[in-house]
Amino acid sequence: MKTHIEIEVRPTEIDAMGHVNNAKYLEYMEWSREDWYNKVGLPFDVFTEMNVGTVSVNININYRKEAKLGQHLTISTEPLRKGKTSFVLKHEIYNQDGELVADAQVVSVTIDLGTRKSVLLPDALQTHFPECCQAT
């Protein structure tokens, strides 16, 4: 399932260069991931009930085009591939003109909330990934 959120770039997200600060793109993607979890029926409290957390362990981001104050951006999230304890979500950010602003792949690991060690992906999460695509 691919999900989308829309935001408007705010003044506090602009850096000295007059465009969105690079770290803000990661925040936008985090908001979109949270939305994806909610829409697939896995909000934070469901993970907590399973005693499982998700931790981002690698982010590979490409900055393609400037985003500026007042622009409307659409951020998408979709499952890409899964492993035994890890999974990859793909993000794309487009501006209001349909131009790709940034894209990324975020690798996350599922952990036991008590031991803080990696655990197998819960079935409830695995079902949202294509069977053909295993993480490396």
Disulfide bonds with the S-S distance in Angstrom:
none
